[in-house]
Amino acid sequence: MPSASMPQRHLRPGLLLYTFLAGKPPFQGATMLELIEAKEKEKHTPARRLNDEVPDRLDLIIDKMIAKEAGAPPPEARRGHRRPGRAGAGQ
């Protein structure tokens, strides 16, 4: 269960689904730096190998979700992104 202080934007559906079905997160590290390095350099173990009750098709979907999520920056990091209600603020 994520902590109450963790911002919702960090809760990616593929990572949550993997963790729920596999019983552990797809990437692990003792420090934040190790976790980031693991995410960037390592391939996660397919959920089906950790839980044989995960159907092959669902395992493939989870892998695609994680791959897409790992390469996508959070919405606020995109160039030109503005929060709703902030357009024209300060002008």
ZABABA-729482 format. One record per residue: y, x, z of N, C-alpha, C in turn; residue in three letters. Coordinates in steps of 0.2 Angstrom, whole numbers, plus 2048, in hexadecimal, padded with zeros to 3 digits. Layout:
YXZYXZYXZAla...
***
This chain:
7FA804800800800800806804800Met80B8037FB8118077FB815806801Pro81980B80381D80B809823806807Ser82680380C82C7FE80B832802808Ala83280980A83880C80783780F800Ser83180E7FD8308107F683480B7F1Met83880E7ED83B8097E88368067E4Pro8378007E28337FC7DD8328007D7Gln8378037D48378067CD83180B7CDArg82F80E7D382A8137D28238107D2His82280A7D381C8077D381A8057CCLeu8178097C98158087C280E8047C2Arg80D7FF7BE8077FB7BE8017FF7BCPro8018037B87FB8077B67F980B7BCGly7FD80E7C07FC8127C57F980E7CBLeu7FC8087CC7FA8047D17F38017D0Leu7F27FF7C97EB7FC7C87E68027C8Leu7E78087C67E280D7C77E180E7CETyr7E680F7D27E58107DA7E180B7DDThr7E28047DB7DE7FF7DE7D77FF7DCPhe7D68017D57CF8017D37CB8077D4Leu7CE80D7D47CB8137D57CB8157DDAla7CF8127E17CF8147E87D381A7EAGly7D781D7E57DB8227E67E08237E0Lys7E68267E17EB8267DC7E882B7D6Pro7EA82A7D07E882E7CB7EA8367CBPro7F08377CF7F283E7D07F383F7D7Phe7F28457DA7F38467E17F584D7E1Gln7F984E7E77FC8547E97FE8547F0Gly7FE85A7F380085B7FA80785A7FBAla80B85C7F681285C7F68158587F0Thr81B8567F081E8527EA81D8577E4Met81F85D7E581E8627DF8178627DCLeu8128637E180B8637DE80985C7DBGlu80C8577DD80A8507DA80D8507D3Leu8148527D38178527CC8138577C7Ile81185D7CA80D8617C580785E7C3Glu80385B7C87FD8587C67FE8537C1Ala80384F7C18058497BD80684C7B6Lys80A8527B680C8557AF8068597ACGlu80285C7B07FD8617AD7F685E7ADLys7F48597B17ED8577B27EC8517AFGlu7E58507AC7E38497AA7DF8467B0Lys7E18407B17DE83C7B77D783B7B5His7D383A7BA7CC8387B97CC8307B8Thr7C882E7B27C88277B17C68237B7Pro7C981D7B77C78197BD7C08177BDAla7BD8167B77B68147B67B18197B9Arg7B38207B97AF8257BC7AF8257C3Arg7B48227C67B48217CE7B281A7D0Leu7B28167CC7B080F7CD7AC80C7C7Asn7A580C7C87A280A7C27A28027C0Asp7A57FF7C57A77F77C37AD7F67BFGlu7B07FB7BD7B67FB7B97B47FA7B2Val7B57F57AE7B37F47A77B67FA7A3Pro7B27FC79E7B58017997BC7FF796Asp7BC7F97947C37F77917C97F7796Arg7C77F579C7CD7F67A17CE7FD7A2Leu7C98017A37CA8087A47CF80B79EAsp7CE8097987D280B7927D9809793Leu7DA8037957E08007967E480479BIle7E18057A17E48097A67E68107A4Ile7E28137A07E381A79E7EA81A799Asp7EA8157957F08147917F6812795Lys7F680E79A7FB80D79E7FE8137A1Met7F98177A47FB81D7A87FF8227A3Ile7FC82279D7FF827798806825796Ala80781F79580D81C79381281D799Lys81081B79F81481C7A58168237A7Glu8128277A681382E7A78188317A3Ala81982F79D81E83279882482E798Gly82582879B82B82479B82F8267A1Ala8358277A083A8287A583C8217A9Pro83E8217AF83F81B7B28458187AEPro8468127AF84B80E7AB8528117ACPro8548137B285B8157B385C81C7B1Glu8578207AF8588277AC8598267A4Ala8588217A185982079A861821798Arg86282479386982579186C81F78FArg87281E792876818791874812795Gly86F81379A86D80D79E87380B7A3His8748057A38798027A88767FD7ACArg8777FD7B38757F77B78787F17B5Arg8757EB7B68787E57B487E7E47B8Pro8837E17B68897E07B988E7E67BAGly88C7EB7B78907F17B88947F37B1Arg8927EF7AC8957F17A589D7F07A6Ala8A07F57A48A87F57A48AB7F67ABGly8A67F87B08A97F97B78AD8007B7Ala8B38007BA8B78057BA8BB8067B4Gly8BC8027B08C08027AA8C67FE7AAGln
***
